[in-house]
Amino acid sequence: MAIDLLTPRGERIGFGGSNPLALIAGPCVIESEEHAVWLARSIGEIAGPFVFKASFDKANRTSVSSYRGPGLRDGLRILGSVKKAGYAILTDIHEPAQAAPAAEVADILQIPAFLCRQTDLLLEAGRTGRIVNIKKGQFAAPQDILHAAGKVASTGNNRILLTERGTTFGYNNLVVDMRGLPIMRASGYPVVFDATHSVQLPGGSGASSGGQPQFIETLARAAVAAGVDALFVEVHEEPDRALSDGANALRLDRLAGLWRRLRAIDDVVRSE
């Protein structure tokens, strides 16, 4: 199954089928309007057509005092500015009531990993008709996430992406089982590999999550070689200063080389 979308500039981005590797990238959370627009333009100059990802609210932060984002109203306004600049948009939703307003701006609605079993959330996302990206929970087997996809599909919306972001491995650690990628892809839905959250160390820094960004490329290379349809990577120009998930973000100045190498691997895989 192939899923296509058009950016506001009329550029086509395809997921699955014979389409080349697609890119979803951006900061974990919206930090400011100026930063979001600037970062979208910077990524676009490196990668060409891509989907800009940023959250208006991070409702699952480790600590109650952690920065969550500007909220639904201001966040969607800011994402609207990014869209006016010419970029496709992906953002998280956490509650069923957020689906319809978010769909007015976003091309892709994302179901966070912790919420991948929430029936009402999945149904409301599906009813918008937007592409729905379901992140496989850290606790879920690859075959089990197909039940979540079935909930969205029950609304008549089959525009579904499935994302691998690592599986809980003891305390404060994740592991990626590459067998899960072809298992999910066998469903017919395009599969995305989240290269940044897969190297996260949940709660590993006490009041926040840690990370091992030095392994982003290692896992991304393996996932692309396994035949995934898209790469999801959170990017920041100064991860140490990011307001959320900087510990596992990719530095912006490393994106060009990574993307070039991953596209080369993808070309080999798709030529076979």
Secondary structure, DSSP 8 states (H G I E B T S, - for coil): --EEEE-TTS-EEEESTT---EEEEE-SB---HHHHHHHHHHHHHHHSS-EEE-BS--TT-SSTTS---S-HHHHHHHHHHHHHTT-EEEEE--SGGGHHHHHTT-SEEEE-GGGTT-HHHHHHHHHT-SEEEEE--TT--TTTHHHHHHHHHTTT---EEEEE--EE-SSS-EE--TTHHHHHHTTTS-EEEETTGGGEETTTTSSS-EE-GGGHHHHHHHHHHTT-SEEEEEEES-GGG-SSSGGG-EEGGGHHHHHHHHHHHHHHHHH-
